[in-house]
Amino acid sequence: MPDWNDYPADYRHTEVEYILAAARAGESVSVVGLSGAGKSNLAGFLAQQAGEGLSLVDCNRLVSHTPDSFFQLTRRALASIEQAPDELAALEQAIAQRLEAPPRRVCLVFDRFDGLPLETQHSLYGNLRALRDEYKYRLTYVTFTRRPLDERSELAELFYAHTLWLGPLSESDARWSIDGYAYRQRSRPAPLLGGLSPPLGGRRGMRRFMTPSWKSPGATRLSCAPPAKQSPPVARLRHPPCAPTPPCGAGWRSSGRDNPRPKTCAAWAWRGCLCWNTACQAAT
Protein backbone atom coordinates (compact mmCIF):
# COMPACT_ATOMS: atom_id res chain seq x y z
CA MET A 1 0.00 0.00 0.00
CA PRO A 2 1.40 3.46 -0.89
CA ASP A 3 2.46 5.80 1.89
CA TRP A 4 0.01 8.62 1.24
CA ASN A 5 2.07 10.91 3.47
CA ASP A 6 4.71 10.90 0.73
CA TYR A 7 2.27 12.47 -1.72
CA PRO A 8 2.30 16.25 -2.14
CA ALA A 9 -0.29 17.97 0.03
CA ASP A 10 -1.77 19.56 -3.10
CA TYR A 11 -1.73 16.38 -5.22
CA ARG A 12 -4.48 16.58 -7.87
CA HIS A 13 -5.66 19.70 -6.08
CA THR A 14 -8.25 20.74 -8.67
CA GLU A 15 -9.84 17.29 -8.84
CA VAL A 16 -9.75 16.72 -5.06
CA GLU A 17 -11.42 20.05 -4.32
CA TYR A 18 -14.03 19.45 -7.00
CA ILE A 19 -14.94 16.03 -5.57
CA LEU A 20 -14.93 17.18 -1.94
CA ALA A 21 -17.15 20.17 -2.73
CA ALA A 22 -19.68 17.90 -4.41
CA ALA A 23 -19.61 15.37 -1.55
CA ARG A 24 -20.10 18.10 1.06
CA ALA A 25 -23.16 19.23 -0.87
CA GLY A 26 -24.56 15.69 -0.81
CA GLU A 27 -23.81 14.97 -4.46
CA SER A 28 -22.19 11.88 -6.02
CA VAL A 29 -19.28 12.04 -8.48
CA SER A 30 -18.23 9.72 -11.31
CA VAL A 31 -14.52 9.86 -12.23
CA VAL A 32 -13.76 8.38 -15.65
CA GLY A 33 -10.26 7.85 -17.01
CA LEU A 34 -8.13 5.69 -19.27
CA SER A 35 -5.99 2.87 -17.92
CA GLY A 36 -2.89 4.37 -16.34
CA ALA A 37 -4.47 7.82 -15.92
CA GLY A 38 -4.00 7.65 -12.14
CA LYS A 39 -7.53 6.75 -10.99
CA SER A 40 -6.42 4.44 -8.17
CA ASN A 41 -3.85 6.96 -6.95
CA LEU A 42 -6.48 9.68 -6.83
CA ALA A 43 -9.00 7.38 -5.13
CA GLY A 44 -6.52 6.34 -2.45
CA PHE A 45 -5.27 9.86 -1.85
CA LEU A 46 -8.82 11.19 -1.74
CA ALA A 47 -9.85 8.69 0.92
CA GLN A 48 -7.08 9.98 3.21
CA GLN A 49 -8.66 13.43 3.52
CA ALA A 50 -9.35 13.71 7.25
CA GLY A 51 -12.72 14.85 8.53
CA GLU A 52 -14.56 14.29 5.26
CA GLY A 53 -16.23 10.95 6.06
CA LEU A 54 -14.63 9.17 3.09
CA SER A 55 -14.09 5.41 2.96
CA LEU A 56 -12.19 3.63 0.18
CA VAL A 57 -13.71 0.45 -1.27
CA ASP A 58 -11.15 -1.23 -3.54
CA CYS A 59 -13.16 -3.50 -5.83
CA ASN A 60 -9.93 -5.23 -6.87
CA ARG A 61 -10.17 -6.98 -3.49
CA LEU A 62 -13.51 -8.64 -4.14
CA VAL A 63 -13.43 -12.31 -3.15
CA SER A 64 -16.15 -13.12 -5.68
CA HIS A 65 -18.21 -11.16 -8.18
CA THR A 66 -21.47 -11.30 -6.22
CA PRO A 67 -23.54 -8.58 -4.55
CA ASP A 68 -22.96 -10.13 -1.11
CA SER A 69 -19.18 -10.02 -1.61
CA PHE A 70 -19.44 -6.39 -2.68
CA PHE A 71 -21.60 -5.43 0.33
CA GLN A 72 -19.21 -7.25 2.68
CA LEU A 73 -16.20 -5.43 1.22
CA THR A 74 -18.02 -2.08 1.54
CA ARG A 75 -19.04 -2.86 5.11
CA ARG A 76 -15.45 -3.67 6.08
CA ALA A 77 -14.35 -0.33 4.64
CA LEU A 78 -16.64 1.18 7.28
CA ALA A 79 -14.82 -0.83 10.00
CA SER A 80 -17.63 -3.35 10.40
CA ILE A 81 -15.97 -6.77 10.30
CA GLU A 82 -18.29 -9.13 12.20
CA GLN A 83 -20.04 -11.96 10.38
CA ALA A 84 -23.56 -11.22 9.12
CA PRO A 85 -26.22 -13.48 7.60
CA ASP A 86 -27.63 -10.60 5.53
CA GLU A 87 -24.82 -8.49 4.07
CA LEU A 88 -27.06 -5.74 2.69
CA ALA A 89 -28.84 -5.28 6.02
CA ALA A 90 -25.47 -5.28 7.82
CA LEU A 91 -24.15 -2.63 5.44
CA GLU A 92 -27.21 -0.47 6.03
CA GLN A 93 -26.66 -0.78 9.78
CA ALA A 94 -22.96 0.13 9.44
CA ILE A 95 -23.85 3.25 7.43
CA ALA A 96 -26.44 4.28 10.03
CA GLN A 97 -23.89 3.89 12.83
CA ARG A 98 -21.29 5.91 10.94
CA LEU A 99 -23.80 8.71 10.35
CA GLU A 100 -24.27 9.11 14.10
CA ALA A 101 -20.69 10.39 14.47
CA PRO A 102 -19.15 13.59 13.03
CA PRO A 103 -19.05 14.68 10.24
CA ARG A 104 -22.45 12.88 10.07
CA ARG A 105 -22.05 12.01 6.42
CA VAL A 106 -20.60 9.04 4.58
CA CYS A 107 -18.89 9.12 1.20
CA LEU A 108 -18.03 5.73 -0.28
CA VAL A 109 -15.13 5.88 -2.76
CA PHE A 110 -15.33 2.90 -5.14
CA ASP A 111 -12.17 2.15 -7.09
CA ARG A 112 -12.47 -0.14 -10.16
CA PHE A 113 -16.25 0.11 -9.84
CA ASP A 114 -16.78 -1.24 -13.36
CA GLY A 115 -14.96 -4.51 -12.66
CA LEU A 116 -18.16 -6.43 -11.87
CA PRO A 117 -19.99 -8.60 -14.42
CA LEU A 118 -23.05 -7.03 -16.06
CA GLU A 119 -25.48 -9.44 -14.40
CA THR A 120 -24.12 -8.42 -11.00
CA GLN A 121 -24.18 -4.72 -11.80
CA HIS A 122 -27.93 -4.58 -12.47
CA SER A 123 -28.98 -5.88 -9.04
CA LEU A 124 -26.15 -4.09 -7.28
CA TYR A 125 -26.97 -0.67 -8.76
CA GLY A 126 -30.58 -0.92 -7.62
CA ASN A 127 -29.53 -1.68 -4.03
CA LEU A 128 -27.00 1.14 -3.96
CA ARG A 129 -29.61 3.54 -5.30
CA ALA A 130 -32.06 2.44 -2.59
CA LEU A 131 -29.44 3.07 0.11
CA ARG A 132 -28.72 6.51 -1.33
CA ASP A 133 -32.43 7.38 -1.40
CA GLU A 134 -32.86 6.27 2.22
CA TYR A 135 -30.07 8.49 3.54
CA LYS A 136 -30.41 11.07 0.79
CA TYR A 137 -27.74 13.78 0.94
CA ARG A 138 -25.90 12.25 3.91
CA LEU A 139 -24.70 9.27 1.83
CA THR A 140 -22.77 9.92 -1.38
CA TYR A 141 -20.71 7.86 -3.82
CA VAL A 142 -17.53 8.56 -5.77
CA THR A 143 -16.91 5.95 -8.47
CA PHE A 144 -13.74 5.42 -10.51
CA THR A 145 -14.27 3.68 -13.85
CA ARG A 146 -12.77 3.38 -17.34
CA ARG A 147 -16.04 4.31 -19.02
CA PRO A 148 -19.22 6.10 -17.88
CA LEU A 149 -21.91 4.06 -16.18
CA ASP A 150 -24.76 2.78 -18.30
CA GLU A 151 -27.13 5.72 -18.52
CA ARG A 152 -30.09 3.33 -18.35
CA SER A 153 -29.11 2.04 -14.88
CA GLU A 154 -30.78 3.09 -11.65
CA LEU A 155 -27.52 4.57 -10.43
CA ALA A 156 -26.44 6.66 -13.42
CA GLU A 157 -28.64 9.68 -12.81
CA LEU A 158 -26.89 10.32 -9.49
CA PHE A 159 -23.81 11.35 -11.51
CA TYR A 160 -25.37 13.43 -14.28
CA ALA A 161 -24.26 16.70 -12.69
CA HIS A 162 -20.80 15.49 -11.68
CA THR A 163 -18.98 13.29 -14.20
CA LEU A 164 -15.29 14.18 -14.16
CA TRP A 165 -13.03 13.02 -17.00
CA LEU A 166 -9.62 12.53 -15.42
CA GLY A 167 -6.98 14.48 -17.30
CA PRO A 168 -3.19 14.67 -17.03
CA LEU A 169 -1.31 15.54 -13.88
CA SER A 170 -0.38 19.13 -13.25
CA GLU A 171 3.23 20.03 -14.04
CA SER A 172 4.25 19.95 -10.37
CA ASP A 173 2.55 16.58 -9.79
CA ALA A 174 4.10 15.19 -12.98
CA ARG A 175 7.60 16.23 -11.89
CA TRP A 176 7.06 14.71 -8.45
CA SER A 177 5.87 11.46 -10.05
CA ILE A 178 8.81 11.38 -12.46
CA ASP A 179 11.30 11.99 -9.64
CA GLY A 180 9.72 9.16 -7.64
CA TYR A 181 9.87 6.80 -10.60
CA ALA A 182 13.52 7.62 -11.23
CA TYR A 183 14.36 7.10 -7.55
CA ARG A 184 12.69 3.65 -7.51
CA GLN A 185 14.47 2.67 -10.73
CA ARG A 186 17.79 4.04 -9.42
CA SER A 187 18.08 6.12 -12.58
CA ARG A 188 18.65 9.80 -13.16
CA PRO A 189 15.47 11.87 -13.55
CA ALA A 190 16.83 14.99 -15.20
CA PRO A 191 17.19 16.56 -17.63
CA LEU A 192 15.64 14.03 -19.99
CA LEU A 193 12.83 12.70 -17.81
CA GLY A 194 11.96 16.24 -16.78
CA GLY A 195 11.74 17.16 -20.43
CA LEU A 196 9.31 14.31 -21.06
CA SER A 197 6.69 15.82 -18.78
CA PRO A 198 5.23 18.47 -21.14
CA PRO A 199 4.87 16.26 -24.25
CA LEU A 200 3.51 13.37 -22.18
CA GLY A 201 0.98 15.61 -20.50
CA GLY A 202 1.57 14.16 -17.04
CA ARG A 203 -0.09 10.81 -17.74
CA ARG A 204 1.43 8.31 -15.32
CA GLY A 205 0.95 5.16 -17.40
CA MET A 206 2.54 6.76 -20.45
CA ARG A 207 5.62 7.76 -18.47
CA ARG A 208 6.07 4.23 -17.15
CA PHE A 209 5.95 2.99 -20.72
CA MET A 210 8.31 5.59 -22.15
CA THR A 211 11.03 6.02 -19.54
CA PRO A 212 12.61 2.53 -19.61
CA SER A 213 13.27 2.93 -23.34
CA TRP A 214 15.71 5.80 -22.94
CA LYS A 215 17.68 4.36 -20.02
CA SER A 216 18.22 0.94 -21.62
CA PRO A 217 21.75 0.41 -22.98
CA GLY A 218 22.01 1.44 -26.60
CA ALA A 219 18.48 2.88 -26.69
CA THR A 220 17.70 5.83 -28.90
CA ARG A 221 17.02 8.89 -26.81
CA LEU A 222 13.68 10.57 -27.09
CA SER A 223 13.35 14.18 -28.09
CA CYS A 224 12.31 16.48 -25.26
CA ALA A 225 10.13 18.56 -27.57
CA PRO A 226 7.87 17.50 -30.46
CA PRO A 227 8.92 18.63 -33.96
CA ALA A 228 7.30 21.73 -35.36
CA LYS A 229 3.95 21.33 -37.15
CA GLN A 230 3.44 17.88 -35.68
CA SER A 231 0.00 16.76 -34.52
CA PRO A 232 -0.14 16.70 -30.71
CA PRO A 233 0.42 13.25 -29.19
CA VAL A 234 -2.40 11.64 -27.24
CA ALA A 235 -0.82 12.39 -23.87
CA ARG A 236 -0.86 16.10 -24.66
CA LEU A 237 -4.64 16.13 -24.46
CA ARG A 238 -5.32 18.91 -22.04
CA HIS A 239 -8.06 18.93 -19.44
CA PRO A 240 -8.76 22.58 -18.59
CA PRO A 241 -9.37 23.11 -14.84
CA CYS A 242 -12.37 25.33 -15.65
CA ALA A 243 -14.16 22.44 -17.33
CA PRO A 244 -13.90 19.19 -15.30
CA THR A 245 -16.45 17.55 -17.60
CA PRO A 246 -15.89 17.73 -21.38
CA PRO A 247 -19.11 19.01 -22.97
CA CYS A 248 -18.68 16.53 -25.80
CA GLY A 249 -18.67 13.64 -23.34
CA ALA A 250 -15.31 12.26 -24.45
CA GLY A 251 -12.17 13.66 -26.04
CA TRP A 252 -9.88 10.70 -25.58
CA ARG A 253 -8.16 8.49 -28.13
CA SER A 254 -8.91 4.88 -27.30
CA SER A 255 -5.96 2.69 -26.33
CA GLY A 256 -7.96 -0.53 -26.00
CA ARG A 257 -11.39 -2.06 -25.99
CA ASP A 258 -11.90 -1.21 -22.29
CA ASN A 259 -11.39 2.49 -22.88
CA PRO A 260 -14.03 4.91 -24.18
CA ARG A 261 -14.05 5.69 -27.88
CA PRO A 262 -13.55 9.29 -28.96
CA LYS A 263 -16.40 11.54 -29.96
CA THR A 264 -16.38 14.96 -31.54
CA CYS A 265 -14.66 17.59 -29.44
CA ALA A 266 -15.90 20.65 -31.28
CA ALA A 267 -17.81 21.80 -28.19
CA TRP A 268 -14.61 21.72 -26.19
CA ALA A 269 -12.33 23.34 -28.75
CA TRP A 270 -13.10 26.89 -27.69
CA ARG A 271 -11.80 26.08 -24.20
CA GLY A 272 -8.36 25.37 -25.60
CA CYS A 273 -8.61 21.59 -25.84
CA LEU A 274 -5.93 19.75 -27.75
CA CYS A 275 -7.33 16.52 -29.08
CA TRP A 276 -7.22 14.17 -32.02
CA ASN A 277 -10.19 15.69 -33.79
CA THR A 278 -8.81 17.61 -36.79
CA ALA A 279 -11.55 20.19 -36.59
CA CYS A 280 -10.59 20.84 -32.98
CA GLN A 281 -6.91 21.16 -33.85
CA ALA A 282 -7.74 23.70 -36.51
CA ALA A 283 -9.97 25.62 -34.11
CA THR A 284 -7.36 25.73 -31.40
QUIQUI-V41539 format. One record per residue. N is the residue number from 0. RES is the residue in three letters. PHI is phi as a letter, one per 20 degrees, with the letter a starting at -180 (none if undefined). NEAR is the number of other ideal C-beta (glycine too) atoms within 10 Angstrom. Layout:
n:N res:RES phi:PHI near:NEAR
n:N res:RES phi:PHI near:NEAR
This chain:
n:0 res:MET phi:none near:5
n:1 res:PRO phi:f near:11
n:2 res:ASP phi:e near:6
n:3 res:TRP phi:f near:14
n:4 res:ASN phi:f near:7
n:5 res:ASP phi:f near:9
n:6 res:TYR phi:f near:18
n:7 res:PRO phi:g near:14
n:8 res:ALA phi:f near:6
n:9 res:ASP phi:d near:12
n:10 res:TYR phi:g near:21
n:11 res:ARG phi:l near:21
n:12 res:HIS phi:g near:14
n:13 res:THR phi:f near:16
n:14 res:GLU phi:f near:23
n:15 res:VAL phi:f near:16
n:16 res:GLU phi:f near:12
n:17 res:TYR phi:f near:18
n:18 res:ILE phi:f near:28
n:19 res:LEU phi:f near:17
n:20 res:ALA phi:f near:12
n:21 res:ALA phi:f near:20
n:22 res:ALA phi:f near:25
n:23 res:ARG phi:f near:15
n:24 res:ALA phi:e near:11
n:25 res:GLY phi:n near:15
n:26 res:GLU phi:d near:17
n:27 res:SER phi:e near:25
n:28 res:VAL phi:c near:26
n:29 res:SER phi:d near:24
n:30 res:VAL phi:d near:27
n:31 res:VAL phi:d near:26
n:32 res:GLY phi:a near:24
n:33 res:LEU phi:f near:25
n:34 res:SER phi:f near:11
n:35 res:GLY phi:n near:17
n:36 res:ALA phi:f near:26
n:37 res:GLY phi:o near:24
n:38 res:LYS phi:f near:22
n:39 res:SER phi:f near:18
n:40 res:ASN phi:f near:19
n:41 res:LEU phi:f near:24
n:42 res:ALA phi:f near:23
n:43 res:GLY phi:f near:17
n:44 res:PHE phi:f near:19
n:45 res:LEU phi:f near:26
n:46 res:ALA phi:f near:20
n:47 res:GLN phi:e near:13
n:48 res:GLN phi:f near:16
n:49 res:ALA phi:f near:6
n:50 res:GLY phi:m near:7
n:51 res:GLU phi:d near:17
n:52 res:GLY phi:m near:21
n:53 res:LEU phi:e near:23
n:54 res:SER phi:c near:19
n:55 res:LEU phi:e near:17
n:56 res:VAL phi:d near:24
n:57 res:ASP phi:e near:18
n:58 res:CYS phi:f near:20
n:59 res:ASN phi:f near:9
n:60 res:ARG phi:e near:12
n:61 res:LEU phi:f near:17
n:62 res:VAL phi:f near:10
n:63 res:SER phi:b near:10
n:64 res:HIS phi:e near:15
n:65 res:THR phi:c near:16
n:66 res:PRO phi:g near:19
n:67 res:ASP phi:f near:14
n:68 res:SER phi:f near:17
n:69 res:PHE phi:f near:26
n:70 res:PHE phi:f near:23
n:71 res:GLN phi:f near:22
n:72 res:LEU phi:f near:19
n:73 res:THR phi:f near:23
n:74 res:ARG phi:f near:22
n:75 res:ARG phi:f near:16
n:76 res:ALA phi:f near:20
n:77 res:LEU phi:e near:18
n:78 res:ALA phi:m near:10
n:79 res:SER phi:d near:17
n:80 res:ILE phi:d near:10
n:81 res:GLU phi:f near:8
n:82 res:GLN phi:f near:7
n:83 res:ALA phi:b near:17
n:84 res:PRO phi:f near:6
n:85 res:ASP phi:c near:11
n:86 res:GLU phi:f near:19
n:87 res:LEU phi:f near:20
n:88 res:ALA phi:f near:11
n:89 res:ALA phi:f near:19
n:90 res:LEU phi:f near:26
n:91 res:GLU phi:f near:18
n:92 res:GLN phi:f near:15
n:93 res:ALA phi:f near:23
n:94 res:ILE phi:f near:21
n:95 res:ALA phi:f near:14
n:96 res:GLN phi:f near:13
n:97 res:ARG phi:f near:19
n:98 res:LEU phi:f near:15
n:99 res:GLU phi:f near:7
n:100 res:ALA phi:d near:8
n:101 res:PRO phi:g near:7
n:102 res:PRO phi:e near:14
n:103 res:ARG phi:l near:10
n:104 res:ARG phi:b near:18
n:105 res:VAL phi:c near:22
n:106 res:CYS phi:c near:25
n:107 res:LEU phi:e near:25
n:108 res:VAL phi:d near:26
n:109 res:PHE phi:d near:25
n:110 res:ASP phi:e near:24
n:111 res:ARG phi:l near:19
n:112 res:PHE phi:f near:26
n:113 res:ASP phi:e near:18
n:114 res:GLY phi:e near:15
n:115 res:LEU phi:e near:19
n:116 res:PRO phi:f near:10
n:117 res:LEU phi:g near:8
n:118 res:GLU phi:f near:9
n:119 res:THR phi:f near:17
n:120 res:GLN phi:g near:20
n:121 res:HIS phi:g near:15
n:122 res:SER phi:f near:12
n:123 res:LEU phi:f near:22
n:124 res:TYR phi:f near:18
n:125 res:GLY phi:f near:14
n:126 res:ASN phi:f near:17
n:127 res:LEU phi:f near:27
n:128 res:ARG phi:f near:17
n:129 res:ALA phi:f near:12
n:130 res:LEU phi:f near:19
n:131 res:ARG phi:f near:20
n:132 res:ASP phi:f near:11
n:133 res:GLU phi:f near:12
n:134 res:TYR phi:d near:16
n:135 res:LYS phi:l near:9
n:136 res:TYR phi:e near:13
n:137 res:ARG phi:e near:18
n:138 res:LEU phi:d near:22
n:139 res:THR phi:c near:26
n:140 res:TYR phi:c near:23
n:141 res:VAL phi:c near:29
n:142 res:THR phi:d near:27
n:143 res:PHE phi:d near:26
n:144 res:THR phi:b near:21
n:145 res:ARG phi:e near:18
n:146 res:ARG phi:b near:14
n:147 res:PRO phi:f near:17
n:148 res:LEU phi:f near:20
n:149 res:ASP phi:g near:14
n:150 res:GLU phi:f near:9
n:151 res:ARG phi:e near:8
n:152 res:SER phi:f near:16
n:153 res:GLU phi:f near:18
n:154 res:LEU phi:e near:21
n:155 res:ALA phi:g near:16
n:156 res:GLU phi:f near:13
n:157 res:LEU phi:f near:22
n:158 res:PHE phi:d near:22
n:159 res:TYR phi:g near:10
n:160 res:ALA phi:e near:13
n:161 res:HIS phi:b near:21
n:162 res:THR phi:d near:20
n:163 res:LEU phi:d near:23
n:164 res:TRP phi:e near:23
n:165 res:LEU phi:f near:20
n:166 res:GLY phi:e near:26
n:167 res:PRO phi:f near:22
n:168 res:LEU phi:f near:26
n:169 res:SER phi:f near:18
n:170 res:GLU phi:f near:12
n:171 res:SER phi:f near:14
n:172 res:ASP phi:f near:21
n:173 res:ALA phi:f near:21
n:174 res:ARG phi:f near:18
n:175 res:TRP phi:f near:16
n:176 res:SER phi:f near:22
n:177 res:ILE phi:f near:24
n:178 res:ASP phi:f near:14
n:179 res:GLY phi:f near:13
n:180 res:TYR phi:f near:17
n:181 res:ALA phi:f near:18
n:182 res:TYR phi:f near:10
n:183 res:ARG phi:f near:8
n:184 res:GLN phi:e near:14
n:185 res:ARG phi:l near:7
n:186 res:SER phi:c near:14
n:187 res:ARG phi:e near:10
n:188 res:PRO phi:e near:17
n:189 res:ALA phi:c near:11
n:190 res:PRO phi:e near:9
n:191 res:LEU phi:f near:18
n:192 res:LEU phi:f near:24
n:193 res:GLY phi:f near:15
n:194 res:GLY phi:f near:15
n:195 res:LEU phi:f near:21
n:196 res:SER phi:g near:22
n:197 res:PRO phi:f near:16
n:198 res:PRO phi:f near:18
n:199 res:LEU phi:e near:25
n:200 res:GLY phi:m near:22
n:201 res:GLY phi:n near:25
n:202 res:ARG phi:f near:26
n:203 res:ARG phi:f near:21
n:204 res:GLY phi:f near:16
n:205 res:MET phi:f near:21
n:206 res:ARG phi:f near:21
n:207 res:ARG phi:f near:13
n:208 res:PHE phi:f near:13
n:209 res:MET phi:e near:16
n:210 res:THR phi:f near:21
n:211 res:PRO phi:f near:12
n:212 res:SER phi:f near:11
n:213 res:TRP phi:e near:14
n:214 res:LYS phi:e near:15
n:215 res:SER phi:f near:9
n:216 res:PRO phi:g near:4
n:217 res:GLY phi:m near:4
n:218 res:ALA phi:f near:10
n:219 res:THR phi:f near:8
n:220 res:ARG phi:f near:9
n:221 res:LEU phi:e near:15
n:222 res:SER phi:f near:11
n:223 res:CYS phi:f near:14
n:224 res:ALA phi:c near:9
n:225 res:PRO phi:f near:13
n:226 res:PRO phi:f near:6
n:227 res:ALA phi:f near:5
n:228 res:LYS phi:m near:5
n:229 res:GLN phi:e near:9
n:230 res:SER phi:f near:11
n:231 res:PRO phi:f near:16
n:232 res:PRO phi:f near:15
n:233 res:VAL phi:g near:19
n:234 res:ALA phi:f near:22
n:235 res:ARG phi:e near:17
n:236 res:LEU phi:g near:23
n:237 res:ARG phi:e near:18
n:238 res:HIS phi:d near:25
n:239 res:PRO phi:f near:13
n:240 res:PRO phi:f near:13
n:241 res:CYS phi:f near:7
n:242 res:ALA phi:c near:15
n:243 res:PRO phi:f near:20
n:244 res:THR phi:d near:16
n:245 res:PRO phi:f near:24
n:246 res:PRO phi:g near:13
n:247 res:CYS phi:f near:19
n:248 res:GLY phi:n near:16
n:249 res:ALA phi:b near:20
n:250 res:GLY phi:o near:26
n:251 res:TRP phi:d near:24
n:252 res:ARG phi:e near:17
n:253 res:SER phi:f near:14
n:254 res:SER phi:d near:13
n:255 res:GLY phi:r near:8
n:256 res:ARG phi:f near:6
n:257 res:ASP phi:e near:12
n:258 res:ASN phi:d near:18
n:259 res:PRO phi:f near:19
n:260 res:ARG phi:e near:10
n:261 res:PRO phi:f near:17
n:262 res:LYS phi:c near:14
n:263 res:THR phi:f near:15
n:264 res:CYS phi:d near:26
n:265 res:ALA phi:g near:15
n:266 res:ALA phi:f near:16
n:267 res:TRP phi:e near:26
n:268 res:ALA phi:f near:20
n:269 res:TRP phi:f near:11
n:270 res:ARG phi:e near:15
n:271 res:GLY phi:n near:12
n:272 res:CYS phi:f near:25
n:273 res:LEU phi:d near:21
n:274 res:CYS phi:b near:26
n:275 res:TRP phi:e near:17
n:276 res:ASN phi:f near:22
n:277 res:THR phi:f near:9
n:278 res:ALA phi:f near:12
n:279 res:CYS phi:f near:20
n:280 res:GLN phi:f near:15
n:281 res:ALA phi:f near:8
n:282 res:ALA phi:f near:14
n:283 res:THR phi:e near:17
